[in-house]
Amino acid sequence: MATWILCIYTATLTSFLLGRTFVEGVRKDCSNHTTSHKVKRNTEAGLQKEKAGTRSPSTFLDDLLCNYDKRIRPSFKGPSVNVSCDIYVNSFDSISETTMDYRLNIFLRQTWTDRRLAFEENEEMGYSDSVSLDPSLLKKIWVPDTFFTNEKGADFHYVTTENKLLRVNSRGEILYSIRLTLTLACPMKLQRFPMDQQVCPMKLESYGMTTDDVRLVWKETDTPVAIADDLVLPQFAITSIVTTQMIMEYSTGSYSRMRAEFTLERQMGYYMIQTYVPTILIVILSWVSFWINIEAAPARVALGITTVLTMTTQSSGSSGAKPKVSYVKAIDIWMAVCLMFVFAALIEFAAVNFTSRQDKEVARRRQKVKQKQEEKEKAKNLNRKKSNYSGYSVGGQQLNKASERGSQQAENKDQAKNGGSIEKPVNPTEFMDKAKKIDSMSRIIFPCAFLLFNAIYWPTYLG
């Protein structure tokens, strides 16, 4: 019996001592990693390693992250962490006036100092001034909560690997670089479209940490926002990039903001080829009718209607893909004036055609008056013959004379109403000459008016 009790006591004591040793070993694991390189080895290889002061990469990383708490920012309860940023623009994918945004591909680089990750240099093992670490370690260290305030959509890149870079130097300075594709909002003013300049912003802020904890600043360099040398935009040219930094006040506190503004100048080549040159040619084509014979009405009408319909189609096509804004754009003014010139050329032919037909109309009216005069003369002669047989008295003669005077007055009134005496000579080319004169004047007035419009339009919107 005593033997059994002794065995149970011995087993219990052994288990207790082993468990305590294991717990203490776990608790002292970090310190063992830190001091393991200082413990002397009895073997010759161990002595050589210790003499060189070397550690394996795994031991180096374990020592680096030992007792590290990612929930606490660097310099906790001390000054705020300065996060220095710079951006490299790899490409501009699209700039949309319809959705008021632009899409670009960038490398965002953030640099800050975390003294907890400082280490001693060891060039023999590759631990020189800086060490590149696996991006998976980002989940184990503190990183700033930077975000884009005007972001409408974003994508990370994973081909052929996760496009992130993490590097730390011996002083604890951390470089974190990530590749992003962003769709950012860009409010546009299109009054001068397509001769406009747009300023598209990029805004970065700390999401949850106020200025007491984090301050975002642009990297102290000439170009904190750089673009690729071979970057070419199809419709725009980047004329300038302006960077600023400020403090934004919200109900939740003060937050640090960085802002980059891309000034984009629209290139006119596409719109000159697709809109301006065709409409100029259509307007000039409408003037051809001024040189076509006045009597060739079908040709002039067909030309006028064709140019009006073509201009209408061109106007619809130029504005179909653009946003439906409530104000007038420069291209709208151009299309409206060109349509007005084309329509005016068609109206000019209507006026010319009407004027040229007036000689025939006047001749027809005069012929009608002449017929009425002849009928009245016949009736007058007939009345005279009747009066010769019906009256021999003095009173009858006076009545006939009064009747003749009344007939003469009525005849004079009819002549005055129908344009005067029919004996007035008629010039058969009078109205045709007027119509030709209208055409001759239009050949000068229309081009001069269009040139005047261009002299006002282009300096106004290009200036």
C-alpha positions in Angstrom: 0.0 0.0 0.0 2.8 2.4 0.9 4.5 1.6 -2.3 1.4 2.6 -4.3 1.1 5.9 -2.5 4.7 6.6 -3.1 4.4 6.0 -6.8 1.3 8.2 -7.1 3.1 11.0 -5.2 6.2 10.7 -7.3 4.2 10.8 -10.6 2.1 13.8 -9.5 5.2 15.8 -8.5 7.0 15.0 -11.8 4.0 16.2 -13.8 3.8 19.4 -11.8 7.5 20.1 -12.3 7.3 19.4 -16.1 4.2 21.5 -16.6 5.8 24.4 -14.7 9.0 24.1 -16.8 7.0 24.1 -20.0 5.0 27.2 -19.1 8.1 29.1 -18.0 9.7 28.0 -21.3 6.9 29.4 -23.3 6.9 32.7 -21.3 10.6 33.0 -21.8 10.6 32.0 -25.5 11.0 35.6 -26.7 13.8 36.3 -24.3 15.5 33.0 -25.3 15.4 34.1 -28.9 16.9 37.4 -27.9 19.7 36.0 -25.8 20.3 32.7 -27.5 23.1 34.2 -29.6 24.8 35.3 -26.4 24.9 31.9 -24.8 28.3 30.1 -25.3 28.3 26.9 -27.2 30.5 24.0 -26.3 31.0 22.8 -29.8 33.5 24.3 -32.2 30.8 25.3 -34.7 28.9 27.1 -32.0 32.0 29.0 -30.9 32.6 30.1 -34.5 29.0 31.3 -34.9 29.1 33.2 -31.6 32.4 34.7 -32.5 30.9 36.0 -35.8 27.8 37.2 -33.9 25.5 35.6 -36.5 21.8 34.6 -36.4 19.6 32.6 -38.8 17.0 34.6 -40.7 14.2 32.9 -38.8 15.8 33.8 -35.5 16.3 37.4 -36.7 12.6 37.8 -37.5 11.5 36.1 -34.3 13.7 38.5 -32.3 12.5 41.4 -34.4 8.8 40.8 -33.7 9.2 39.5 -30.1 6.9 41.4 -27.7 5.6 43.5 -30.6 2.0 44.7 -30.2 0.5 45.8 -33.5 -2.4 47.4 -31.7 -0.2 50.2 -30.4 1.2 52.9 -32.7 4.9 53.8 -32.6 5.8 56.4 -29.9 2.6 55.7 -28.0 1.6 58.6 -25.8 4.3 60.6 -27.5 4.4 62.8 -30.6 2.3 61.9 -33.5 3.7 59.6 -36.2 4.8 61.3 -39.4 3.8 59.2 -42.4 5.7 60.4 -45.4 4.1 59.5 -48.7 5.0 59.7 -52.4 3.1 58.4 -55.4 4.3 57.1 -58.8 1.6 57.2 -61.5 2.0 54.2 -63.7 -0.9 54.9 -66.1 -4.1 56.9 -66.6 -6.7 54.4 -67.9 -9.7 56.6 -68.6 -11.2 60.0 -67.9 -14.9 60.1 -68.2 -17.0 63.2 -68.6 -20.2 61.2 -68.3 -19.5 59.7 -64.9 -17.3 62.5 -63.7 -14.3 60.4 -62.7 -10.9 59.1 -63.8 -9.1 55.8 -63.4 -5.4 55.4 -62.8 -2.8 52.9 -61.7 -0.3 54.0 -59.0 2.4 52.9 -56.6 1.6 54.3 -53.2 4.7 54.5 -50.9 4.4 55.2 -47.2 7.4 55.7 -44.9 7.3 56.0 -41.1 9.6 55.2 -38.1 8.9 52.4 -35.6 11.7 52.2 -33.1 10.4 48.8 -31.9 11.7 47.3 -35.2 15.2 48.7 -35.1 18.0 46.2 -35.2 21.8 45.9 -35.2 23.5 45.7 -38.6 25.2 42.5 -39.6 26.6 42.5 -43.1 27.9 38.9 -43.0 24.3 37.6 -42.7 22.8 40.3 -45.0 21.4 42.4 -42.2 22.8 45.6 -43.6 21.2 49.1 -43.5 17.8 47.7 -44.7 16.1 44.4 -44.9 13.2 43.4 -47.3 10.6 41.4 -45.6 7.7 39.3 -46.8 4.5 41.3 -47.2 2.7 38.8 -44.9 4.4 40.4 -42.0 2.2 43.5 -42.6 -0.5 41.7 -40.6 1.9 41.5 -37.6 3.0 45.2 -37.5 1.3 48.5 -37.1 0.5 50.3 -40.4 -1.2 53.7 -41.0 -4.9 53.6 -41.9 -4.5 55.7 -45.1 -7.5 55.8 -47.5 -8.6 57.8 -50.5 -11.6 60.1 -49.7 -12.7 60.6 -53.3 -12.4 57.0 -54.2 -15.3 55.4 -56.1 -13.6 52.0 -56.7 -10.2 50.3 -56.2 -8.4 47.1 -57.1 -5.4 45.3 -55.6 -3.0 43.4 -57.8 -2.0 39.8 -57.3 -0.4 38.8 -60.6 2.0 37.0 -60.4 2.2 37.7 -56.7 0.7 40.2 -54.2 2.0 43.6 -55.3 3.3 44.8 -52.0 6.7 45.7 -50.7 7.8 45.9 -47.0 11.3 47.1 -46.1 12.8 48.1 -42.7 16.2 49.5 -41.9 18.3 49.4 -38.8 16.9 52.6 -37.5 13.3 51.3 -37.5 12.3 53.2 -40.6 9.6 51.3 -42.6 8.9 51.5 -46.3 5.5 50.1 -47.3 4.7 50.2 -51.1 1.5 48.9 -52.7 0.2 48.9 -56.2 -3.4 50.1 -56.7 -5.8 50.8 -59.5 -8.2 53.6 -58.4 -11.3 55.2 -59.8 -11.5 58.7 -58.3 -14.2 61.3 -58.5 -13.4 64.4 -60.5 -16.0 67.1 -60.6 -15.8 68.7 -64.0 -16.8 72.1 -65.4 -17.7 71.7 -69.1 -18.7 75.2 -70.1 -15.6 75.5 -72.3 -15.8 71.9 -73.6 -13.9 70.7 -75.7 -11.4 73.5 -75.1 -11.5 73.0 -71.3 -9.0 72.3 -68.6 -10.0 70.0 -65.8 -8.4 69.8 -62.3 -8.8 66.2 -61.0 -7.9 65.8 -57.3 -6.5 62.8 -55.4 -7.2 63.1 -51.6 -5.6 60.9 -48.9 -6.5 60.9 -45.2 -6.1 58.9 -42.1 -9.4 57.2 -41.5 -9.5 56.7 -37.8 -6.4 58.3 -36.3 -6.5 62.0 -35.6 -3.6 64.4 -35.9 -2.7 63.5 -32.3 -1.7 60.1 -33.5 -0.8 60.4 -37.3 0.1 63.1 -39.6 0.3 62.5 -43.4 2.9 64.6 -45.2 4.3 64.5 -48.7 7.8 63.3 -49.1 10.4 66.0 -49.1 11.4 65.8 -52.8 10.8 67.9 -55.9 8.2 65.4 -57.3 6.3 63.7 -54.5 3.8 62.7 -57.3 5.7 61.4 -60.3 4.4 60.0 -63.6 5.8 57.5 -65.9 8.0 59.0 -68.7 6.1 57.1 -71.4 2.6 57.9 -70.1 0.5 59.3 -73.0 -3.2 60.2 -72.7 -5.3 60.0 -75.9 -7.4 63.1 -75.3 -5.6 65.0 -72.5 -2.2 66.3 -71.6 -1.1 66.6 -68.0 0.2 70.2 -67.7 0.9 70.3 -63.9 0.7 68.4 -60.7 0.2 70.4 -57.5 0.6 68.8 -54.0 -0.8 70.3 -50.8 -1.4 69.1 -47.2 -4.0 70.4 -44.7 -6.0 69.6 -41.6 -9.6 68.6 -42.0 -12.1 69.3 -39.2 -14.9 66.8 -38.7 -17.3 66.1 -35.8 -15.0 63.2 -34.8 -11.9 65.3 -34.7 -9.1 66.8 -36.8 -7.6 64.6 -39.5 -4.5 65.0 -41.7 -5.1 65.2 -45.4 -2.8 65.2 -48.4 -4.1 66.4 -51.8 -2.7 66.1 -55.3 -4.3 68.0 -58.2 -3.7 66.9 -61.8 -4.4 69.7 -64.3 -5.5 68.0 -67.5 -5.7 70.0 -70.7 -8.0 68.5 -73.4 -6.4 67.9 -76.8 -8.4 69.4 -79.7 -7.2 67.1 -82.4 -10.1 64.6 -82.1 -12.8 67.2 -82.0 -11.3 69.2 -84.8 -11.4 66.1 -87.1 -14.8 64.7 -85.9 -16.8 67.9 -85.3 -15.3 71.3 -86.2 -13.9 70.6 -89.7 -17.0 68.6 -90.9 -19.4 71.4 -89.7 -17.3 74.1 -91.4 -17.4 72.2 -94.6 -21.2 71.7 -94.3 -21.6 75.4 -93.8 -19.5 76.3 -96.8 -21.4 73.7 -98.8 -24.6 75.4 -98.0 -23.2 78.6 -99.7 -22.9 76.8 -103.0 -26.6 77.4 -103.6 -25.8 81.1 -104.0 -24.0 80.3 -107.3 -26.7 77.9 -108.6 -29.2 79.3 -111.2 -32.3 80.8 -109.5 -34.5 78.8 -111.8 -32.9 75.5 -110.7 -35.2 75.3 -107.7 -35.0 71.4 -107.2 -31.2 71.5 -107.0 -31.1 74.4 -104.5 -33.9 72.9 -102.4 -32.2 69.5 -102.3 -28.9 71.1 -101.3 -30.4 73.2 -98.6 -32.4 70.4 -97.0 -29.5 68.0 -97.2 -27.1 70.4 -95.4 -29.7 71.1 -92.7 -30.3 67.4 -92.0 -26.6 66.7 -92.1 -25.9 69.4 -89.6 -28.7 68.2 -87.3 -27.3 64.7 -87.4 -23.8 66.0 -86.6 -25.1 68.0 -83.7 -26.9 65.0 -82.2 -23.9 62.8 -82.6 -21.5 65.3 -80.9 -23.8 65.7 -77.8 -25.0 62.1 -77.5 -22.0 60.8 -75.5 -21.7 63.9 -73.3 -23.3 64.4 -69.9 -26.7 66.0 -69.8 -25.7 69.3 -68.1 -28.0 72.2 -67.5 -25.7 74.8 -69.0 -24.5 75.6 -72.5 -21.1 74.2 -73.6 -18.8 75.8 -76.2 -19.5 73.0 -78.6 -23.2 73.6 -78.3 -22.8 77.2 -79.3 -20.7 76.2 -82.3 -23.3 73.6 -83.5 -26.2 76.0 -82.9 -24.6 78.8 -84.9 -23.5 76.5 -87.8 -27.1 75.1 -87.9 -28.4 78.7 -88.0 -26.1 79.5 -91.0 -27.2 76.4 -92.9 -30.9 77.1 -92.2 -30.4 80.8 -93.2 -29.0 79.7 -96.6 -32.2 77.7 -97.1 -34.4 80.6 -96.2 -32.3 82.8 -98.5 -33.3 80.6 -101.4 -37.0 80.9 -100.5 -36.6 84.7 -100.5 -34.8 84.7 -103.9 -37.3 82.3 -105.4 -40.2 84.4 -104.2 -38.7 87.7 -105.5 -37.8 86.2 -108.9 -41.5 85.2 -109.5 -42.8 88.7 -108.7 -42.5 89.9 -112.4 -44.8 87.1 -113.5 -47.2 87.9 -110.7 -47.3 91.6 -111.5 -47.8 90.7 -115.2 -50.7 88.4 -114.3 -52.3 91.1 -112.2 -51.9 93.7 -114.9 -53.4 91.4 -117.5 -56.3 90.9 -115.2 -56.8 94.6 -114.8 -56.5 95.1 -118.6 -59.3 92.5 -119.2 -61.5 94.3 -116.7 -60.8 97.6 -118.5 -61.7 96.2 -121.8 -64.9 94.8 -120.5 -65.8 98.2 -119.0 -65.0 99.9 -122.3 -67.3 97.6 -124.1 -70.0 98.2 -121.6 -69.4 102.0 -121.9 -69.7 101.9 -125.6 -72.9 99.9 -125.4 -74.4 102.4 -122.9 -73.5 105.3 -125.3 -75.2 103.7 -128.2 -78.3 103.2 -126.0 -78.3 106.8 -124.8 -78.2 108.1 -128.4 -81.6 106.4 -129.0 -83.3 107.1 -125.7 -82.9 110.8 -124.9 -83.4 114.0 -126.8 -84.2 116.3 -123.9 -81.8 118.6 -122.1 -82.3 116.7 -118.9 -81.5 113.5 -120.6 -78.2 114.9 -121.9 -77.3 116.0 -118.5 -78.0 112.6 -117.1 -75.9 110.9 -119.7 -73.0 113.3 -118.9 -73.3 112.6 -115.1 -73.3 108.8 -115.9 -70.2 109.2 -118.0 -68.4 111.1 -115.2 -69.4 108.4 -112.6 -68.0 105.7 -114.9 -64.8 107.6 -115.4 -64.3 108.0 -111.6 -65.0 104.3 -110.9 -62.4 103.4 -113.6 -59.8 105.7 -112.1 -60.4 104.0 -108.7 -59.9 100.5 -110.1 -56.7 101.6 -111.8 -55.3 103.1 -108.5 -56.2 99.9 -106.7 -54.4 97.6 -109.1 -51.2 99.5 -109.2 -51.8 102.5 -111.4 -52.6 102.9 -115.0 -52.1 99.9 -117.3 -50.2 102.2 -119.6 -47.2 102.2 -117.2 -44.3 100.4 -118.9 -43.3 97.0 -117.4 -39.6 95.9 -117.0 -39.7 92.1 -117.4 -36.3 91.7 -115.6 -36.9 94.1 -112.7 -37.6 91.4 -110.1 -35.2 88.9 -111.5 -32.5 91.5 -111.1 -33.5 92.0 -107.5 -33.3 88.2 -106.8 -29.9 88.0 -108.4 -28.8 91.0 -106.3 -29.9 89.1 -103.1 -27.7 86.1 -104.2 -24.8 88.4 -104.9 -25.1 90.0 -101.5 -25.4 86.6 -99.8 -22.1 85.5 -101.4 -20.4 88.2 -99.4 -22.5 88.6 -96.2 -22.6 84.9 -95.3 -18.9 84.2 -95.4 -18.1 87.5 -93.7 -20.6 86.8 -90.9 -19.2 83.3 -90.4 -15.6 84.7 -90.3 -16.7 87.3 -87.7 -18.3 84.5 -85.6 -15.0 82.5 -85.7 -13.0 85.6 -84.8 -15.1 86.0 -81.7 -15.6 82.3 -80.9 -12.0 81.0 -80.9 -10.3 83.7 -78.9 -13.1 83.6 -76.3 -12.7 79.8 -75.6 -9.1 79.3 -76.4 -7.8 82.4 -74.5 
